[in-house]
């Protein structure tokens, strides 16, 4: 079983995220749909009640008999939830129900409130007509109108799903922030523990190699062969690597560094250690491009990207670095290779810890590079361009010296 997650796990994680998103959308849609059904049913019920109320008022106006008292008590007076206003053809208010009107108000104030309510009701629903007839001749001599709006219960029911979803969204957002913070803290501990232990494990063999180098240096047959000198270079490189691992987890001190010099240092180290068919080129718009950087860690990032580029180039090709000034006081470093390129899926996951396309890869190099640039240098690193069989370009963004000085002054 691999120590770190494989790319299949990342693909499965993406599938799980999509499944959760789809299920959430179904739940939300279902909740809103069901609530809307209830709302529509309640609207129909209230409309029927208003029609019954209007019919009862019309009957009282047109008929007489013992049943009038029954209609008044059991139909008209039973409407204690739906706000209504009855007006005549000249829009004079004849009656109203379930609208708050204070007794201390003047008649002008009462009329103003009722007409404001009337305007709201006109926008809500069409009126229910009450035809007034002469009791004896049955001729129509007037028409009244009953306007109404939603009851408080119906209004609350309409708003309920949106309030519920808003509360759930806030809770989910807070939970996500808490989970993400916990996850980041845990990852930080893993990174620090891993790098510190690696630096500790490298310490003993490096000391031993230094001792053996001294032994070889004193052997006459090793003189002028360059073996010890090359061994010293690799020992020095191991010491730098140990220093890099030790720097992870602590707050590295950023200094003014020449970006051109740092990139050239890495390229000079890699040239004799990779195939002679792979060419290294550095292009800079100026010889004096400086940025705030931690040299050992930044060189590690460049080296990581270049080693990935070497793996992507099958036989022969080129790795080039273009250094330039960007907008907003930034420094851009574009590292381009002529390798096999990456698919969109690989490009999207290439910086995830444990994600690798190599059979024996750990998937930590570019994840560490991203952490070094974004966490320690306050910069950015991303895939600017990649296409299968067309190469890849990584871009690194750093703060220029001028921008760093401007931040200090502000």
matplotlib code that plots the C-alpha trace (Angstrom):
import matplotlib.pyplot as plt

x = [0.0, 1.5, 2.3, 0.8, -2.5, -2.4, -4.0, -6.9, -7.7, -7.8, -10.1, -12.4, -12.3, -13.5, -16.3, -17.3, -17.4, -19.6, -21.9, -22.3, -22.9, -25.6, -27.3, -27.3, -28.9, -31.5, -32.3, -32.5, -34.6, -36.9, -37.4, -38.3, -40.6, -42.4, -42.8, -44.0, -46.7, -47.9, -47.8, -49.9, -52.4, -52.7, -53.1, -56.0, -57.6, -57.3, -58.7, -61.7, -62.2, -62.2, -64.7, -66.9, -66.6, -67.6, -70.5, -71.7, -71.5, -73.4, -76.1, -76.5, -76.9, -79.4, -81.5, -83.3, -84.3, -83.3, -80.2, -78.6, -77.5, -76.0, -74.0, -72.8, -71.5, -70.2, -68.7, -68.0, -66.9, -64.8, -62.3, -59.6, -56.4, -56.8, -56.5, -59.3, -60.6, -64.0, -64.4, -67.1, -66.8, -65.4, -62.7, -64.2, -63.4, -66.6, -65.1, -61.9, -60.8, -57.5, -55.8, -54.4, -56.0, -55.4, -58.4, -56.3, -55.6, -57.4, -59.7, -57.2, -54.4, -56.8, -57.7, -54.0, -53.1, -56.1, -55.3, -51.6, -52.8, -55.2, -52.4, -50.4, -53.4, -54.0, -50.5, -51.0, -54.3, -57.2, -60.3, -63.4, -66.6, -69.8, -72.8, -75.4, -79.0, -82.4, -84.1, -87.4, -86.5, -83.1, -81.7, -78.0, -77.4, -73.8, -70.6, -68.3, -64.8, -63.0, -59.2, -57.0, -53.4, -51.6, -52.2, -49.3, -49.1, -48.8, -46.2, -44.1, -44.4, -43.2, -40.1, -39.5, -37.4, -35.2, -34.6, -33.9, -31.5, -29.7, -29.2, -28.0, -25.6, -24.2, -23.7, -22.1, -19.8, -18.7, -18.2, -16.2, -13.9, -13.4, -12.7, -10.4, -8.5, -8.1, -7.0, -4.4, -3.1, -2.8, -1.0, 1.4, 2.3, 2.8, 5.0, 7.1, 7.4, 8.4, 11.0, 12.5, 12.9, 14.3, 16.9, 17.8, 18.2, 20.4, 22.7, 24.6, 25.4, 26.5, 29.0, 30.3, 30.6, 32.6, 35.0, 35.4, 36.0, 38.9, 40.3, 40.2, 41.7, 44.8, 45.3, 48.0, 46.3, 43.2, 45.1, 44.3, 41.4, 38.6, 36.8, 37.1, 36.1, 32.9, 32.2, 32.6, 30.1, 27.5, 28.2, 27.7, 24.4, 23.3, 24.1, 21.9, 19.1, 19.4, 19.2, 16.1, 14.3, 15.3, 13.8, 10.4, 8.1, 10.1, 9.7, 12.6, 14.2, 13.6, 16.5, 17.2, 18.3, 19.1, 16.6, 18.9, 21.7, 19.5, 18.1, 21.5, 22.9, 20.3, 20.8, 24.6, 24.2, 21.8, 23.6, 26.4, 23.9, 21.4, 21.6, 23.7, 20.8, 18.8, 19.7, 19.2, 18.7, 18.0, 16.4, 16.2, 14.9, 17.3, 20.5, 19.2, 15.9, 15.8, 13.2, 12.6, 13.5, 15.0, 17.8, 18.0, 14.3, 13.7, 16.5, 14.8, 11.6, 13.4, 15.2, 12.0, 10.3, 13.4, 13.6, 9.9, 10.7, 13.7, 11.3, 8.8, 11.5, 11.9, 15.2, 16.2, 14.7, 15.1, 14.3, 14.2, 13.6, 12.3, 12.7, 10.8, 9.0, 5.3, 2.5, 1.8, 5.4, 5.9, 8.6, 7.6, 9.7, 8.4, 10.0, 9.2, 10.1, 9.5, 8.4, 5.2, 2.9, 0.0, -3.7, -6.1, -6.9, -3.2, -2.6, -5.5, -4.1, -0.3, 0.3, -1.8, 0.2, 0.6, -0.6, 1.9, 1.9, 5.1, 5.0, 7.5, 6.9, 5.9, 4.0, 5.6, 8.0, 5.6, 3.4, 6.5, 7.2, 3.7, 4.1, 7.4, 6.3, 2.9, 3.4, 6.9, 7.4, 3.8, 3.9, 2.1, 3.1, 0.8, 0.7, 0.5, 0.3, 0.4, -0.8, -0.1, 2.8, 3.3, 5.3, 4.6, 5.2, 5.2, 5.0, 6.3, 5.3, 7.4, 7.3, 9.8, 12.2, 10.2, 6.9, 8.4, 9.7, 6.3, 4.6, 7.1, 6.4, 2.6]
y = [0.0, 3.4, 5.9, 8.8, 8.9, 7.9, 9.9, 7.5, 8.7, 12.3, 11.3, 9.5, 12.6, 14.7, 12.2, 12.3, 16.1, 16.1, 13.5, 15.6, 18.7, 16.9, 15.4, 18.8, 20.3, 17.6, 18.2, 22.0, 21.7, 19.1, 21.3, 24.3, 22.3, 20.7, 24.1, 25.7, 23.0, 23.7, 27.5, 27.0, 24.8, 27.3, 30.2, 28.3, 27.7, 31.4, 32.5, 30.1, 31.6, 35.2, 34.1, 32.6, 35.8, 37.9, 35.6, 35.9, 39.7, 39.7, 37.4, 39.7, 42.7, 41.1, 38.7, 38.7, 35.9, 33.9, 32.5, 36.0, 35.7, 32.3, 33.6, 36.6, 34.5, 31.4, 32.9, 36.6, 36.8, 33.6, 35.3, 36.1, 35.5, 36.9, 40.7, 42.1, 45.5, 46.0, 49.1, 50.5, 51.6, 55.0, 53.2, 54.2, 51.8, 50.1, 47.5, 45.8, 42.8, 41.7, 45.1, 46.8, 50.2, 52.1, 53.8, 56.9, 57.5, 60.3, 59.5, 60.8, 58.6, 55.6, 56.3, 56.6, 53.3, 51.5, 52.9, 51.9, 48.4, 48.5, 49.3, 46.3, 44.1, 45.3, 44.2, 40.8, 39.4, 40.5, 41.5, 39.4, 41.2, 41.6, 42.4, 44.4, 43.9, 45.4, 42.8, 43.1, 43.7, 42.0, 44.8, 45.5, 49.0, 48.6, 46.5, 46.3, 44.7, 42.7, 42.9, 40.6, 39.6, 36.6, 35.7, 35.9, 32.1, 31.9, 34.7, 32.8, 29.6, 31.3, 32.7, 29.5, 27.5, 30.5, 31.2, 27.5, 27.2, 30.4, 29.1, 25.8, 27.6, 29.7, 26.6, 24.7, 27.6, 27.9, 24.1, 24.2, 27.0, 25.1, 21.8, 23.6, 25.3, 22.0, 20.3, 23.0, 22.9, 19.1, 19.4, 21.9, 19.5, 16.7, 18.9, 20.1, 16.6, 15.1, 17.7, 17.9, 14.1, 14.0, 16.6, 14.6, 11.4, 13.1, 14.6, 11.3, 10.1, 13.6, 13.7, 10.3, 11.4, 14.4, 12.2, 9.9, 12.8, 13.9, 10.4, 10.3, 13.8, 12.5, 9.5, 10.4, 8.3, 10.6, 13.8, 15.8, 13.5, 15.8, 13.0, 14.5, 17.9, 16.5, 14.6, 17.9, 19.5, 16.8, 16.9, 20.6, 20.0, 17.5, 20.1, 22.6, 20.0, 19.4, 23.2, 23.4, 20.6, 22.3, 25.6, 24.1, 24.7, 27.7, 31.3, 31.8, 35.2, 36.8, 38.8, 40.8, 38.3, 38.5, 36.2, 35.8, 34.5, 32.1, 30.6, 30.4, 28.6, 25.9, 25.5, 25.4, 22.6, 20.5, 20.8, 18.2, 16.0, 15.4, 14.2, 16.4, 16.3, 18.5, 22.2, 24.9, 28.5, 31.6, 34.7, 37.9, 41.3, 42.9, 41.8, 43.6, 41.9, 41.5, 40.0, 39.2, 35.5, 32.8, 31.5, 27.9, 27.3, 29.3, 27.3, 24.1, 25.2, 25.9, 22.5, 20.7, 22.1, 21.4, 17.8, 17.3, 18.9, 16.5, 13.6, 15.0, 15.2, 11.7, 12.0, 15.5, 18.9, 22.3, 23.8, 27.6, 30.2, 33.7, 36.3, 39.6, 42.3, 42.0, 44.4, 45.4, 45.3, 41.6, 39.5, 36.7, 33.6, 31.3, 27.9, 26.2, 22.7, 20.9, 17.7, 15.6, 18.1, 17.4, 16.8, 19.3, 16.8, 16.4, 20.2, 20.8, 18.3, 18.6, 20.6, 18.3, 16.4, 12.8, 13.3, 11.9, 10.4, 8.5, 4.8, 5.4, 9.1, 10.5, 13.4, 15.8, 17.9, 20.3, 20.3, 21.5, 24.0, 25.5, 25.7, 27.4, 30.0, 30.8, 30.3, 31.6, 34.0, 35.4, 34.6, 32.4, 29.3, 27.7, 26.0, 28.8, 26.6, 22.8, 20.7, 17.1, 16.7, 20.5, 21.2, 22.9, 26.3, 27.0, 30.5, 31.8, 35.2, 36.9, 40.3, 42.7, 44.7, 47.9, 46.4, 45.1, 48.6, 50.1, 47.7, 48.5, 52.3, 51.8]
z = [0.0, -1.0, 1.8, -0.1, -2.0, -5.7, -8.5, -8.5, -5.0, -6.2, -9.0, -6.5, -4.3, -7.2, -7.9, -4.3, -4.3, -7.4, -5.9, -2.7, -4.8, -6.9, -3.8, -2.2, -5.3, -5.3, -1.6, -2.1, -5.2, -3.6, -0.5, -2.5, -4.8, -1.9, -0.1, -3.3, -3.6, -0.1, -0.8, -4.0, -2.2, 0.6, -1.9, -3.6, -0.2, 0.8, -2.6, -2.0, 1.4, 0.0, -2.7, 0.0, 2.1, -0.9, -1.7, 1.8, 1.8, -1.6, -0.1, 2.9, 0.6, -1.6, 0.6, 3.9, 6.2, 9.2, 7.6, 7.5, 11.2, 10.5, 7.5, 9.4, 12.3, 10.5, 7.3, 7.5, 11.1, 10.8, 8.5, 11.2, 9.1, 5.6, 5.3, 3.1, 2.0, 0.3, -1.8, -4.1, -7.7, -6.5, -4.5, -1.2, 1.6, 2.8, 5.1, 6.1, 8.0, 9.7, 9.1, 12.2, 12.6, 15.9, 17.5, 18.4, 14.7, 12.9, 10.0, 7.6, 9.0, 8.9, 5.3, 4.4, 5.9, 4.3, 0.9, 1.2, 2.0, -0.9, -3.3, -2.0, -2.5, -6.0, -6.9, -5.2, -6.6, -8.8, -6.8, -6.2, -7.4, -5.3, -7.4, -5.6, -6.8, -5.9, -3.6, -5.5, -9.1, -9.0, -11.1, -10.7, -9.2, -7.9, -7.8, -4.9, -4.9, -2.3, -2.4, -0.3, 0.2, 1.7, 5.3, 7.8, 7.8, 4.0, 3.9, 6.5, 4.6, 1.4, 3.2, 5.2, 2.7, 1.9, 5.5, 6.2, 3.3, 4.3, 7.8, 6.4, 4.0, 6.9, 9.0, 6.1, 5.4, 9.1, 9.2, 6.0, 7.4, 10.6, 8.8, 6.3, 9.1, 10.9, 7.7, 7.0, 10.6, 10.3, 7.0, 8.4, 11.2, 8.7, 6.5, 9.4, 10.9, 7.6, 6.6, 10.1, 10.2, 6.7, 7.7, 10.8, 8.8, 6.2, 8.9, 9.8, 6.2, 5.2, 8.0, 7.0, 3.4, 4.4, 6.3, 3.4, 1.1, 3.3, 3.2, -0.6, -0.7, 1.1, -1.3, -3.9, -6.7, -6.4, -7.1, -10.2, -11.2, -10.1, -8.3, -4.8, -6.2, -7.7, -4.5, -2.6, -4.8, -4.2, -0.4, -0.6, -2.4, 0.2, 2.9, 1.0, 0.8, 4.5, 5.1, 2.8, 4.8, 8.1, 6.8, 6.1, 9.1, 10.3, 9.1, 6.6, 6.4, 2.9, 1.5, -1.6, -4.2, -7.9, -9.6, -12.6, -10.4, -8.5, -11.7, -13.3, -10.2, -10.5, -14.3, -13.8, -11.3, -13.4, -16.8, -16.1, -14.2, -16.9, -20.5, -22.8, -25.3, -22.9, -23.3, -20.6, -21.5, -19.4, -20.9, -18.9, -20.0, -17.6, -15.7, -12.6, -11.6, -7.8, -5.6, -1.9, -1.6, 0.5, -1.8, -0.7, -0.8, -4.0, -5.8, -4.6, -6.3, -9.6, -9.3, -8.6, -11.7, -13.8, -12.7, -13.6, -17.0, -17.5, -16.8, -19.3, -22.0, -23.5, -25.3, -26.3, -25.7, -24.1, -20.7, -20.7, -18.1, -18.9, -16.2, -16.5, -14.6, -14.3, -13.4, -9.9, -8.8, -9.4, -10.9, -13.3, -13.9, -16.7, -16.9, -20.2, -21.4, -24.7, -23.0, -23.4, -21.7, -19.4, -19.7, -18.1, -15.3, -14.5, -14.6, -12.2, -9.6, -10.2, -7.0, -4.7, -2.2, -3.2, -6.7, -9.3, -12.7, -12.1, -11.0, -8.1, -7.5, -4.1, -5.5, -3.0, -5.1, -6.7, -3.5, -1.6, -4.3, -4.0, -0.3, -0.5, -3.0, -1.6, 2.2, 2.6, -0.4, -0.6, -4.3, -6.7, -8.7, -11.4, -14.7, -17.2, -20.3, -20.9, -23.7, -24.5, -26.9, -26.8, -23.6, -20.3, -18.9, -15.1, -13.9, -10.6, -9.3, -6.6, -5.0, -6.5, -4.2, -5.1, -4.0, -0.8, 0.0, -0.8, 1.6, 4.4, 3.9, 4.0]

ax = plt.figure().add_subplot(projection="3d")
ax.plot(x, y, z, "-o")
ax.set_aspect("equal")
plt.show()
